[in-house]
Amino acid sequence: MKKILITGGAGFIGSHVTRRFVINYPEYQIFNLDKLTYAGNLENLTDIEDEANYKFLFGDIVDEDFVNSIFRDHDFDGIVHLAAESHVDRSIKDPLAFVKTNVIGTMNLLNAAKNQWEENFEGKRFHHISTDEVYGSLGTEGLFTETTAYDPNSPYSASKASSDHFVRAYGETYGLPYVITNCSNNYGPNHFPEKLIPLFINNIITNKPLPVYGDGNYTRDWLFVEDHAIAIDLVFHKGKNYETYNIGGFNEWKNIDLVKLLCFIMDEKLGRPKDTSLGLITYVKDRPGHDLRYAIDASKINKELGWKPSVTFEQGLEHTINWYLSNQEWLNNVTSGDYQEYYKKQYNK
C-alpha cells in the first residue's frame, strides 16, 4: 500500500486534494498533516474523516523533529506539499512567519524525504505546489510560462520563490524526484473568507462594504479549486520528474469586473433589487507592491497530460455562490472562529 503525505490537507485547496485522493485511491493510505491555523478547518473533511485509508496528523512542518519522526514512523512514498502561509496582506505585516512556514517548513520536508528515500528513489515523488506570483507582474500583454524568470514582489511570493528554488536544488544536488506546479488564483467551496471572492460573498450577505484596492483594474487569472485538484492528481501520477507545470483557468478578470459580476449574481440569488450590492463597493488605498496582472499559459499541462478547466468562470462562480448560500452554518462557524471547537471535540486538543 502506497503511503501519501498531504501537507496542509485541511486548508482550502488541500481539503479538495485530500478528498480526491482518499476517494479515488482506496489502495493508498492518505495522511493529512495540518497545523490547523486559522485557515485549516477539519469541518472541510467531515465526509471522509472515518474512511479506512485516511489519517489526520496534527503538527507543524516548521518543527524539524516532528517532521523527521512522522517520516520514520510512516515511511511515506509520496508527498503533496500544500502547507503554506498564502495571504499577501498578512505577509506584508509579518514576513518572517512566511519565511518560517514556506521556506524552513519546505526545507524540513525536503530533508526528511531525502534522508528517508536516498538509498532508493524509485517510485518516490515530492510534489511541490506553488503560485504564479513568483513570476512577478505582467504588463497588458503576455503570459507566464514555465520558463518565465522569477521576479517576486511581495514577502509571500518571495518566500514561495525561495521554496521553489530549494525543491529544484534538491533534485539537482541529491537526485530527489520532484514535480512543481504553479497555479493562478483559486476560488470555490471551503475558501476561508479573507480572500476576495468568499470575503465579498460574506460581506454582501451581511451588507458590509466591499473593499476594492486602488482603481480595481488589477487583473487575475481564476482557477476553480476542483479543477486544480484534478490537475494536481494528474501531475502527481503522470507528470515527468524534475518538470514544472503551470495550472491556470485560461481566463482573466479585472477585479472590478469580477466584483460587479459577483454583485449581480448575489442580488439575483438573494432576491434583492438589481444593482443593490453595487452600492457596497468601496475603493480603498492600494496595498504596497501590488502586481498589476497575472496570467498563466497552461498549454503544457494541456498538451502533455490532457488537463483543461471543466467549467467557465461564470459557471464556477455560480457553483461557488450556491455552495456558500447552502452552507451558511460553515461560513458562520469560520467567521466566528467556532470551527476550531470542532477540532477540540474531535481530537480532544
Residue frames relative to the residue before (quaternion, step in Angstrom):
aa qw qx qy qz dx dy dz
M 1.0000 0.0000 0.0000 0.0000 0.00 0.00 0.00
K 0.3786 -0.7189 0.5363 0.2284 3.57 -0.81 1.01
K 0.2108 -0.7601 0.6042 0.1135 3.53 -1.07 0.81
I 0.0672 -0.8166 0.5727 -0.0262 3.55 -0.58 1.23
L 0.2142 -0.7641 0.5998 0.1028 3.55 -0.86 1.03
I 0.0772 -0.7637 0.6400 0.0343 3.58 -0.84 1.03
T 0.1840 -0.7861 0.5805 0.1060 3.59 -0.55 1.12
G 0.7901 0.2234 -0.1996 0.5348 3.55 -0.99 0.83
G 0.3178 0.8194 -0.4344 0.1973 3.54 1.22 0.48
A 0.6571 0.4631 -0.3317 0.4936 3.60 1.24 0.04
G 0.5180 0.6397 -0.4103 0.3925 3.56 1.30 0.06
F 0.7883 -0.3401 0.2306 0.4580 3.54 -1.33 -0.12
I 0.7572 0.3268 -0.1981 0.5298 3.59 0.49 -1.15
G 0.6405 0.5767 -0.3208 0.3927 3.55 0.95 -0.92
S 0.6522 0.5191 -0.3314 0.4419 3.59 0.96 -0.78
H 0.6501 0.5017 -0.3193 0.4730 3.59 1.04 -0.71
V 0.6461 0.4989 -0.3146 0.4843 3.58 1.04 -0.77
T 0.6499 0.5235 -0.3204 0.4483 3.60 0.89 -0.92
R 0.6606 0.5034 -0.3099 0.4628 3.58 0.86 -0.94
R 0.6580 0.5157 -0.3182 0.4471 3.58 0.91 -0.88
F 0.6830 0.4806 -0.2941 0.4648 3.59 0.88 -0.87
V 0.6509 0.5166 -0.3243 0.4520 3.60 0.92 -0.83
I 0.7229 0.4471 -0.2505 0.4634 3.57 0.86 -0.96
N 0.7551 0.4222 -0.2203 0.4506 3.60 0.84 -0.95
Y 0.7802 0.2625 -0.1450 0.5490 3.59 1.18 -0.44
P 0.0567 -0.8408 0.5382 0.0152 3.61 0.46 1.18
E 0.6136 0.5517 -0.3487 0.4445 3.58 1.24 -0.33
Y 0.6151 0.5103 -0.3452 0.4921 3.60 1.30 -0.10
Q 0.2825 -0.6689 0.6411 0.2485 3.53 -1.35 0.31
I 0.1538 -0.8171 0.5540 0.0420 3.57 -0.51 1.22
F 0.1195 -0.7784 0.6154 0.0339 3.55 -0.82 1.10
N 0.1730 -0.7872 0.5890 0.0593 3.54 -0.73 1.13
L 0.0816 -0.8036 0.5896 0.0042 3.58 -0.43 1.24
D 0.1742 0.7855 -0.5740 0.1519 3.57 -0.65 1.10
K 0.4323 -0.6940 0.5249 0.2364 3.53 -1.10 0.80
L 0.2645 -0.7936 0.4936 0.2378 3.56 1.32 -0.45
T 0.1085 0.7563 -0.6207 0.1758 3.52 0.57 1.24
Y 0.7827 -0.3073 0.2196 0.4947 3.59 -1.24 -0.22
A 0.7329 0.4378 -0.2392 0.4626 3.63 1.07 -0.69
G 0.6290 0.5096 -0.3423 0.4770 3.60 1.25 -0.11
N 0.0285 0.8314 -0.5447 0.1063 3.56 -0.58 1.15
L 0.3173 -0.7778 0.5151 0.1700 3.58 -0.47 1.19
E 0.5176 0.6122 -0.4287 0.4165 3.60 1.22 -0.18
N 0.5529 0.6047 -0.3906 0.4195 3.60 1.25 -0.33
L 0.7861 0.3448 -0.1314 0.4959 3.59 1.18 -0.58
T 0.2787 0.7973 -0.5031 0.1831 3.59 1.17 0.40
D 0.6442 0.5547 -0.3287 0.4113 3.61 1.08 -0.61
I 0.7708 0.3161 -0.1940 0.5180 3.62 1.17 -0.36
E 0.4318 0.7572 -0.4363 0.2230 3.60 1.23 -0.19
D 0.7239 0.4141 -0.2453 0.4943 3.62 1.18 -0.47
E 0.4056 0.7161 -0.4779 0.3071 3.60 1.25 0.15
A 0.5665 -0.6468 0.4016 0.3154 3.56 -1.00 0.89
N 0.7411 0.4092 -0.2262 0.4820 3.60 1.07 -0.66
Y 0.6273 0.5197 -0.3351 0.4734 3.59 1.23 0.41
K 0.0560 0.7806 -0.6207 0.0485 3.56 -1.01 0.87
F 0.2797 -0.7578 0.5692 0.1533 3.55 -0.94 0.94
L 0.1082 -0.7686 0.6287 0.0478 3.56 -1.03 0.89
F 0.2165 -0.7743 0.5821 0.1216 3.58 -0.69 1.07
G 0.4057 0.7085 -0.5020 0.2852 3.57 -0.69 1.06
D 0.4341 -0.6913 0.5349 0.2181 3.50 -1.38 0.28
I 0.4217 -0.7226 0.4867 0.2511 3.60 -0.74 1.02
V 0.5624 0.5851 -0.3922 0.4331 3.61 1.24 -0.22
D 0.6229 0.5289 -0.3240 0.4767 3.58 1.25 -0.44
E 0.3121 -0.8025 0.4811 0.1649 3.58 -0.09 1.33
D 0.6624 0.5085 -0.3189 0.4484 3.61 0.87 -0.88
F 0.6449 0.5157 -0.3203 0.4643 3.57 0.98 -0.82
V 0.6541 0.5130 -0.3171 0.4566 3.59 0.88 -0.93
N 0.6611 0.5018 -0.3089 0.4644 3.60 0.90 -0.88
S 0.6628 0.5258 -0.3163 0.4292 3.57 0.98 -0.82
I 0.6820 0.4665 -0.3189 0.4642 3.62 0.90 -0.76
F 0.6019 0.5318 -0.3654 0.4705 3.60 1.13 -0.50
R 0.6462 0.5031 -0.3204 0.4761 3.58 1.00 -0.76
D 0.6988 0.4974 -0.2780 0.4324 3.57 0.92 -0.93
H 0.8265 0.2828 -0.1005 0.4764 3.57 0.92 -0.88
D 0.2268 -0.8179 0.5090 0.1434 3.61 1.22 -0.26
F 0.0400 -0.8543 0.5179 -0.0170 3.55 0.65 1.18
D 0.3618 -0.7214 0.5522 0.2092 3.55 -1.16 0.68
G 0.8091 0.0416 0.0021 0.5862 3.56 1.16 -0.56
I 0.1912 -0.7634 0.6088 0.0996 3.54 -1.24 0.56
V 0.0948 -0.7281 0.6752 0.0700 3.53 -1.06 0.87
H 0.1297 -0.8590 0.4952 0.0103 3.54 -0.10 1.36
L 0.0460 0.8196 -0.5618 0.1021 3.53 -0.26 1.39
A 0.5072 0.6757 -0.4240 0.3263 3.60 1.19 -0.41
A 0.2827 0.7498 -0.5540 0.2258 3.56 -0.73 1.05
E 0.3906 -0.5880 0.6323 0.3192 3.48 -1.39 0.31
S 0.0615 -0.8801 0.4695 -0.0360 3.57 -0.58 1.10
H 0.6092 0.5795 -0.3686 0.3965 3.61 1.17 -0.15
V 0.4564 -0.7285 0.4397 0.2601 3.58 -0.51 1.22
D 0.6543 0.5230 -0.3304 0.4349 3.60 0.86 -0.92
R 0.6521 0.5022 -0.3181 0.4705 3.59 0.98 -0.79
S 0.6386 0.5388 -0.3340 0.4362 3.60 1.04 -0.74
I 0.6141 0.5430 -0.3459 0.4565 3.57 1.12 -0.61
K 0.7012 0.4600 -0.2595 0.4789 3.58 1.05 -0.78
D 0.8151 0.0766 0.0009 0.5743 3.60 1.03 -0.77
P 0.0779 -0.8555 0.5098 0.0460 3.62 0.49 1.13
L 0.6165 0.5787 -0.3632 0.3913 3.60 1.01 -0.70
A 0.5982 0.5619 -0.3621 0.4419 3.59 1.07 -0.66
F 0.6596 0.5048 -0.3005 0.4688 3.57 1.08 -0.73
V 0.6126 0.5268 -0.3441 0.4784 3.59 1.09 -0.66
K 0.6562 0.5283 -0.3205 0.4331 3.58 0.89 -0.91
T 0.7472 0.3957 -0.2350 0.4795 3.59 0.72 -1.02
N 0.7719 0.4185 -0.2218 0.4241 3.57 0.65 -1.11
V 0.7415 0.3585 -0.2178 0.5237 3.60 1.08 -0.65
I 0.7318 0.4077 -0.2460 0.4875 3.59 0.60 -1.14
G 0.6418 0.5307 -0.3254 0.4478 3.58 0.95 -0.83
T 0.6570 0.4935 -0.3038 0.4821 3.57 0.96 -0.85
M 0.6281 0.5354 -0.3300 0.4581 3.59 1.01 -0.79
N 0.6415 0.5243 -0.3285 0.4536 3.60 0.95 -0.81
L 0.6601 0.4955 -0.3017 0.4772 3.57 1.00 -0.82
L 0.6442 0.5220 -0.3199 0.4586 3.58 0.98 -0.84
N 0.6667 0.4989 -0.3058 0.4617 3.58 0.90 -0.89
A 0.6583 0.5081 -0.3137 0.4583 3.57 0.92 -0.90
A 0.6618 0.4985 -0.3079 0.4676 3.58 0.95 -0.86
K 0.6439 0.5240 -0.3218 0.4553 3.58 0.92 -0.89
N 0.6989 0.4820 -0.2762 0.4505 3.56 0.82 -0.99
Q 0.6801 0.4904 -0.2837 0.4652 3.57 1.06 -0.76
W 0.7892 0.3682 -0.1530 0.4671 3.57 0.99 -0.89
E 0.4887 0.7467 -0.4096 0.1894 3.60 1.13 -0.57
E 0.6523 0.5079 -0.3395 0.4486 3.62 1.09 -0.46
N 0.7968 0.0077 -0.0094 0.6041 3.58 1.26 -0.34
F 0.1460 -0.8224 0.5485 0.0387 3.55 -0.20 1.34
E 0.4330 0.7259 -0.4508 0.2868 3.60 1.24 -0.21
G 0.8447 0.1623 -0.1410 0.4901 3.55 -0.87 1.01
K 0.5827 0.5702 -0.3752 0.4411 3.60 1.27 0.10
R 0.0347 0.8075 -0.5887 0.0143 3.57 -1.18 0.47
F 0.1731 -0.7430 0.6421 0.0754 3.53 -1.08 0.95
H 0.0685 -0.8039 0.5909 0.0013 3.59 -0.40 1.24
H 0.1230 -0.8099 0.5735 0.0060 3.54 -0.46 1.28
I 0.1967 -0.7882 0.5758 0.0926 3.57 -0.68 1.13
S 0.0210 -0.8109 0.5832 -0.0444 3.56 -0.72 1.12
T 0.5199 -0.6556 0.4865 0.2515 3.54 -1.34 -0.21
D 0.5531 -0.5940 0.4630 0.3562 3.56 -1.23 0.39
E 0.5430 0.6547 -0.3943 0.3479 3.59 1.21 -0.36
V 0.5291 0.6279 -0.4162 0.3906 3.60 1.21 -0.30
Y 0.6530 0.5415 -0.3079 0.4309 3.59 1.18 -0.54
G 0.5310 -0.6396 0.4122 0.3728 3.58 1.23 -0.18
S 0.6661 -0.5061 0.3857 0.3890 3.54 -1.16 -0.65
L 0.3083 -0.7366 0.5743 0.1804 3.54 -1.09 0.80
G 0.4798 -0.6062 0.5371 0.3373 3.52 -1.31 0.33
T 0.7771 -0.3375 0.2349 0.4764 3.57 -1.15 -0.48
E 0.7693 0.2626 -0.1604 0.5599 3.60 1.21 -0.32
G 0.6681 0.5209 -0.3720 0.3795 3.54 -1.34 0.22
L 0.2260 -0.7619 0.5966 0.1119 3.54 -1.35 0.38
F 0.4878 -0.6136 0.5215 0.3370 3.56 -1.21 0.48
T 0.0733 -0.7636 0.6394 0.0522 3.57 -0.98 0.89
E 0.7037 -0.4631 0.3280 0.4276 3.56 -1.30 0.12
T 0.7174 0.4213 -0.2503 0.4951 3.61 1.19 -0.38
T 0.3791 0.7183 -0.4953 0.3083 3.60 1.24 0.18
A 0.4836 -0.6705 0.4782 0.2962 3.59 -0.92 0.90
Y 0.4928 -0.6566 0.4878 0.2967 3.55 -1.09 0.76
D 0.1038 0.7841 -0.6038 0.0992 3.57 -1.02 0.86
P 0.0299 0.8574 -0.5132 0.0236 3.61 0.74 1.04
N 0.2386 -0.8160 0.5194 0.0862 3.55 -1.03 0.84
S 0.7264 0.3384 -0.2334 0.5508 3.62 1.22 -0.19
P 0.6367 -0.5048 0.3903 0.4330 3.61 -1.18 0.30
Y 0.6080 0.5484 -0.3559 0.4505 3.61 1.04 -0.70
S 0.7268 0.4352 -0.2630 0.4617 3.58 0.66 -1.07
A 0.6095 0.5423 -0.3537 0.4575 3.60 1.10 -0.62
S 0.6607 0.4976 -0.3127 0.4669 3.59 0.98 -0.80
K 0.6581 0.4868 -0.3148 0.4804 3.60 1.02 -0.72
A 0.6155 0.5358 -0.3469 0.4623 3.59 1.03 -0.72
S 0.6402 0.5242 -0.3211 0.4606 3.57 0.97 -0.86
S 0.6704 0.4910 -0.3116 0.4609 3.59 0.87 -0.88
D 0.6028 0.5484 -0.3542 0.4587 3.60 1.05 -0.72
H 0.6683 0.5102 -0.2982 0.4519 3.57 0.89 -0.95
F 0.6570 0.5045 -0.3200 0.4599 3.59 0.97 -0.77
V 0.6155 0.5327 -0.3546 0.4601 3.60 1.00 -0.72
R 0.6753 0.4791 -0.2958 0.4764 3.59 0.88 -0.92
A 0.6348 0.5363 -0.3331 0.4456 3.60 1.00 -0.77
Y 0.6541 0.4982 -0.3162 0.4732 3.60 1.01 -0.74
G 0.6181 0.5199 -0.3462 0.4773 3.57 1.13 -0.55
E 0.6973 0.4717 -0.2666 0.4692 3.56 0.92 -0.93
T 0.7410 0.4400 -0.2325 0.4508 3.60 0.85 -0.96
Y 0.8254 0.2366 -0.0870 0.5051 3.56 0.84 -1.01
G 0.4913 -0.6685 0.4341 0.3512 3.59 1.23 -0.21
L 0.3236 0.7608 -0.5068 0.2441 3.60 1.23 0.28
P 0.3566 -0.7537 0.5054 0.2219 3.63 -0.64 1.03
Y 0.0857 0.8127 -0.5661 0.1082 3.58 -0.60 1.14
V 0.0763 -0.7016 0.6926 0.1493 3.48 -1.49 0.10
I 0.1760 -0.7646 0.6114 0.1032 3.56 -1.17 0.64
T 0.0659 -0.7678 0.6341 0.0638 3.55 -1.07 0.76
N 0.1552 -0.7636 0.6228 0.0708 3.55 -1.03 0.90
C 0.1141 -0.8399 0.5304 0.0154 3.56 -0.51 1.18
S 0.4714 -0.6278 0.5330 0.3155 3.53 -1.35 0.28
N 0.7683 -0.3624 0.2432 0.4683 3.60 -1.29 -0.09
N 0.2553 -0.7734 0.5651 0.1318 3.57 -0.80 1.04
Y 0.0193 0.7631 -0.6458 -0.0139 3.54 -1.26 0.51
G 0.3930 0.7145 -0.5226 0.2488 3.57 -1.22 0.42
P 0.7625 -0.3570 0.2622 0.4715 3.60 -1.27 -0.20
N 0.8215 0.2982 -0.2272 0.4296 3.55 -1.33 0.53
H 0.4444 0.7014 -0.4531 0.3246 3.60 1.24 0.23
F 0.4560 -0.6821 0.4958 0.2846 3.59 -0.82 1.00
P 0.4220 -0.7709 0.4233 0.2201 3.60 -0.71 1.06
E 0.3936 0.6257 -0.5733 0.3534 3.51 0.52 1.28
K 0.6286 0.5165 -0.3230 0.4834 3.58 1.25 -0.41
L 0.7413 -0.4983 0.2205 0.3919 3.54 -1.17 0.72
I 0.7490 0.4336 -0.2698 0.4222 3.61 0.51 -1.10
P 0.7194 0.4097 -0.2948 0.4772 3.67 0.68 -0.86
L 0.5932 0.5630 -0.3636 0.4461 3.60 1.11 -0.64
F 0.7150 0.4523 -0.2623 0.4642 3.55 0.85 -0.99
I 0.5776 0.5502 -0.3816 0.4670 3.61 1.09 -0.57
N 0.6860 0.4794 -0.2831 0.4684 3.57 0.85 -0.98
N 0.6748 0.4983 -0.3061 0.4503 3.58 0.93 -0.85
I 0.6258 0.5125 -0.3472 0.4745 3.60 1.05 -0.64
I 0.6215 0.5398 -0.3378 0.4563 3.60 0.97 -0.82
T 0.7860 0.3314 -0.1493 0.5001 3.57 0.92 -0.98
N 0.4472 -0.7304 0.4225 0.2965 3.60 1.32 0.27
K 0.3902 0.6897 -0.5041 0.3435 3.54 0.90 1.00
P 0.6591 -0.5247 0.3494 0.4102 3.63 -1.17 0.42
L 0.3026 -0.7140 0.6047 0.1816 3.54 -1.26 0.61
P 0.1659 -0.8410 0.5070 0.0900 3.63 0.02 1.25
V 0.0802 -0.7987 0.5963 -0.0062 3.57 -0.60 1.20
Y 0.4098 -0.7312 0.4916 0.2362 3.58 -0.70 1.10
G 0.8682 0.0796 -0.0560 0.4865 3.55 -1.13 0.78
D 0.7723 -0.3069 0.2471 0.4983 3.54 -0.89 -0.99
G 0.5417 -0.6610 0.3797 0.3542 3.58 1.29 0.09
N 0.5652 0.6412 -0.3709 0.3631 3.58 1.25 0.05
Y 0.3740 0.7003 -0.5125 0.3271 3.58 1.20 0.34
T 0.2288 -0.8122 0.5324 0.0674 3.55 -0.86 1.05
R 0.0302 -0.7963 0.6035 -0.0259 3.54 -0.97 0.97
D 0.3660 -0.6594 0.6072 0.2501 3.51 -1.33 0.53
W 0.1956 -0.8201 0.5334 0.0678 3.61 -0.76 1.03
L 0.1414 -0.7978 0.5862 -0.0022 3.53 -0.95 1.07
F 0.3878 -0.7182 0.5304 0.2293 3.57 -0.72 1.08
V 0.5315 -0.6985 0.3747 0.2986 3.56 -0.69 1.14
E 0.6490 0.5102 -0.3412 0.4496 3.62 0.98 -0.67
D 0.6083 0.5185 -0.3463 0.4912 3.59 1.15 -0.56
H 0.6213 0.5328 -0.3385 0.4642 3.58 1.07 -0.72
A 0.6414 0.5260 -0.3247 0.4544 3.58 0.96 -0.85
I 0.6289 0.5199 -0.3275 0.4763 3.59 1.02 -0.77
A 0.6573 0.5134 -0.3075 0.4580 3.58 0.96 -0.88
I 0.6383 0.5182 -0.3250 0.4674 3.60 0.96 -0.82
D 0.6145 0.5444 -0.3229 0.4708 3.56 1.01 -0.85
L 0.6840 0.4933 -0.2846 0.4559 3.59 0.83 -0.99
V 0.6886 0.4746 -0.2933 0.4632 3.58 0.83 -0.96
F 0.6380 0.5352 -0.3334 0.4420 3.58 0.94 -0.85
H 0.7714 0.3806 -0.1928 0.4721 3.58 0.89 -0.91
K 0.8320 0.2340 -0.0818 0.4964 3.59 0.97 -0.79
G 0.5034 0.6512 -0.4336 0.3668 3.61 1.22 -0.14
K 0.5077 -0.6450 0.4822 0.3062 3.55 -1.25 0.46
N 0.5568 -0.6085 0.4517 0.3400 3.56 -1.03 0.78
Y 0.8389 0.1930 -0.1804 0.4759 3.54 -1.20 0.76
E 0.5602 0.5823 -0.3939 0.4382 3.59 1.21 0.51
T 0.2864 -0.7151 0.6117 0.1801 3.52 -1.35 0.46
Y 0.0831 -0.7829 0.6159 0.0298 3.56 -1.06 0.84
N 0.2676 -0.7471 0.5885 0.1546 3.56 -0.85 1.01
I 0.1258 -0.7917 0.5967 0.0364 3.56 -0.96 0.94
G 0.1384 0.7984 -0.5688 0.1411 3.57 -0.54 1.19
G 0.5697 -0.6455 0.4113 0.2994 3.53 -1.26 0.39
F 0.3995 -0.7265 0.4615 0.3157 3.59 1.31 -0.01
N 0.7054 0.3717 -0.3043 0.5212 3.59 0.98 0.75
E 0.1757 -0.7762 0.5991 0.0879 3.54 -1.16 0.65
W 0.0353 -0.7827 0.6213 0.0100 3.53 -1.12 0.76
K 0.3952 -0.6417 0.5958 0.2778 3.52 -1.11 0.73
N 0.6090 -0.5983 0.3737 0.3626 3.55 -0.98 0.84
I 0.6840 0.4952 -0.3044 0.4407 3.58 0.84 -0.93
D 0.6430 0.5090 -0.3321 0.4660 3.61 1.02 -0.69
L 0.6257 0.5263 -0.3272 0.4738 3.56 1.08 -0.78
V 0.6617 0.5102 -0.3116 0.4525 3.59 0.88 -0.91
K 0.6559 0.5058 -0.3174 0.4619 3.59 0.94 -0.81
L 0.6308 0.5122 -0.3306 0.4800 3.60 1.03 -0.76
L 0.6397 0.5277 -0.3141 0.4623 3.57 0.98 -0.89
C 0.6425 0.5187 -0.3167 0.4668 3.59 0.96 -0.84
F 0.6519 0.5291 -0.3122 0.4445 3.57 0.92 -0.91
I 0.6949 0.4660 -0.2800 0.4706 3.58 0.83 -1.00
M 0.6610 0.5153 -0.3141 0.4459 3.59 0.93 -0.88
D 0.6354 0.5162 -0.3411 0.4620 3.61 0.93 -0.80
E 0.6457 0.5182 -0.3136 0.4649 3.57 0.99 -0.84
K 0.6826 0.4919 -0.2840 0.4599 3.59 0.89 -0.97
L 0.7387 0.4202 -0.2230 0.4775 3.60 0.99 -0.83
G 0.4625 -0.7087 0.4248 0.3214 3.56 1.30 -0.01
R 0.4257 0.6981 -0.4670 0.3367 3.55 1.12 0.63
P 0.6248 -0.5262 0.3983 0.4174 3.61 -1.16 0.42
K 0.6218 -0.5658 0.3954 0.3701 3.57 -1.10 0.74
D 0.8445 0.1806 -0.1783 0.4716 3.55 -1.12 0.89
T 0.3312 0.7569 -0.5053 0.2490 3.62 1.22 0.23
S 0.7387 0.4483 -0.2428 0.4409 3.56 0.77 -1.07
L 0.5048 0.6420 -0.4329 0.3817 3.60 1.20 -0.31
G 0.6259 0.5650 -0.3278 0.4261 3.56 1.13 -0.62
L 0.6090 0.5576 -0.3481 0.4439 3.58 1.27 -0.24
I 0.5122 0.6585 -0.4210 0.3561 3.61 1.24 -0.34
T 0.0089 -0.7913 0.6088 -0.0560 3.54 -0.82 1.11
Y 0.2819 -0.7594 0.5620 0.1673 3.60 -0.63 1.07
V 0.0908 -0.8124 0.5760 0.0034 3.58 -0.79 1.07
K 0.6958 -0.4683 0.3479 0.4190 3.54 -1.31 0.35
D 0.5038 -0.6721 0.4561 0.2939 3.56 -0.91 0.94
R 0.4524 -0.6670 0.5099 0.3008 3.55 -1.17 0.54
P 0.6138 -0.5647 0.3937 0.3864 3.63 -1.15 0.49
G 0.8606 0.1577 -0.1066 0.4725 3.56 -1.14 0.70
H 0.2826 0.7926 -0.4982 0.2093 3.57 1.14 0.59
D 0.3479 -0.7545 0.5213 0.1948 3.60 -0.58 1.17
L 0.5072 -0.6951 0.4271 0.2778 3.57 -0.88 1.01
R 0.8290 -0.0606 0.1218 0.5424 3.57 0.71 -1.05
Y 0.0690 -0.7358 0.6713 0.0565 3.53 -1.19 0.79
A 0.1455 0.7683 -0.6178 0.0830 3.56 -1.04 0.75
I 0.2321 -0.8177 0.5206 0.0806 3.57 -0.71 1.11
D 0.2832 -0.6896 0.6404 0.1850 3.51 -1.18 0.76
A 0.0642 -0.8300 0.5539 -0.0103 3.58 -0.30 1.28
S 0.2965 0.7930 -0.4927 0.2009 3.59 1.15 0.52
K 0.5959 0.5835 -0.3799 0.4000 3.64 1.05 -0.60
I 0.7028 0.4400 -0.2792 0.4842 3.60 0.79 -0.95
N 0.6055 0.5457 -0.3523 0.4598 3.57 1.16 -0.53
K 0.7151 0.4557 -0.2557 0.4643 3.58 0.84 -0.99
E 0.7529 0.4191 -0.2266 0.4540 3.60 0.86 -0.94
L 0.8214 0.2275 -0.0892 0.5154 3.59 0.97 -0.83
G 0.4970 -0.7089 0.3947 0.3078 3.58 1.28 0.02
W 0.4568 0.6965 -0.4492 0.3232 3.57 1.22 0.32
K 0.1570 0.7392 -0.6521 0.0613 3.53 -1.22 0.66
P 0.6331 -0.5362 0.3738 0.4147 3.62 -1.12 0.46
S 0.3851 -0.7385 0.5108 0.2132 3.56 -1.04 0.80
V 0.7733 0.2404 -0.1321 0.5717 3.59 1.25 -0.37
T 0.4821 -0.5941 0.5419 0.3479 3.53 -1.29 0.35
F 0.6579 -0.4965 0.3636 0.4341 3.56 -1.21 0.26
E 0.6411 0.5316 -0.3312 0.4435 3.58 0.94 -0.85
Q 0.6572 0.4974 -0.3089 0.4746 3.61 0.99 -0.82
G 0.6764 0.4974 -0.2914 0.4584 3.55 0.91 -0.93
L 0.6470 0.5189 -0.3216 0.4568 3.58 1.01 -0.79
E 0.6543 0.4985 -0.3205 0.4698 3.60 0.94 -0.82
H 0.6191 0.5288 -0.3330 0.4757 3.59 1.04 -0.78
T 0.6577 0.5185 -0.3014 0.4559 3.58 0.96 -0.91
I 0.6579 0.5024 -0.3060 0.4704 3.58 0.89 -0.92
N 0.6464 0.5195 -0.3229 0.4561 3.59 0.92 -0.90
W 0.6408 0.5277 -0.3319 0.4480 3.59 1.00 -0.81
Y 0.6827 0.4807 -0.2993 0.4619 3.60 0.85 -0.91
L 0.6620 0.4982 -0.3149 0.4630 3.59 0.99 -0.76
S 0.6919 0.4542 -0.2658 0.4944 3.58 1.16 -0.60
N 0.7528 0.3252 -0.1723 0.5458 3.58 1.27 -0.30
Q 0.1366 0.8359 -0.5200 0.1102 3.56 0.92 0.92
E 0.5625 0.5703 -0.4044 0.4413 3.60 1.16 -0.38
W 0.6199 0.5233 -0.3305 0.4823 3.59 1.06 -0.81
L 0.6735 0.5006 -0.2953 0.4567 3.56 0.89 -0.98
N 0.6567 0.5013 -0.3108 0.4699 3.59 0.96 -0.83
N 0.6407 0.5278 -0.3236 0.4541 3.59 1.01 -0.80
V 0.6677 0.4996 -0.2972 0.4650 3.56 1.00 -0.84
T 0.7094 0.4605 -0.2784 0.4553 3.58 0.81 -0.95
S 0.7010 0.4416 -0.2692 0.4911 3.59 1.16 -0.52
G 0.4866 -0.6601 0.4326 0.3746 3.59 1.23 -0.41
D 0.4533 0.7210 -0.4350 0.2923 3.61 1.25 -0.06
Y 0.5331 0.6386 -0.4134 0.3702 3.60 1.18 -0.43
Q 0.5959 0.5781 -0.3658 0.4206 3.59 1.15 -0.53
E 0.5716 0.5821 -0.3776 0.4380 3.59 1.21 -0.43
Y 0.5795 0.5861 -0.3762 0.4232 3.58 1.13 -0.62
Y 0.6536 0.5106 -0.3137 0.4622 3.56 0.94 -0.87
K 0.6507 0.5227 -0.3173 0.4502 3.57 0.91 -0.91
K 0.6714 0.5040 -0.2908 0.4589 3.54 0.99 -0.89
Q 0.6956 0.4925 -0.2706 0.4477 3.54 0.94 -0.95
Y 0.8354 0.2229 -0.0554 0.4994 3.56 0.85 -1.00
N 0.4121 -0.7548 0.4388 0.2606 3.57 1.31 0.24
K 0.4082 0.7041 -0.4710 0.3403 3.54 1.00 0.88
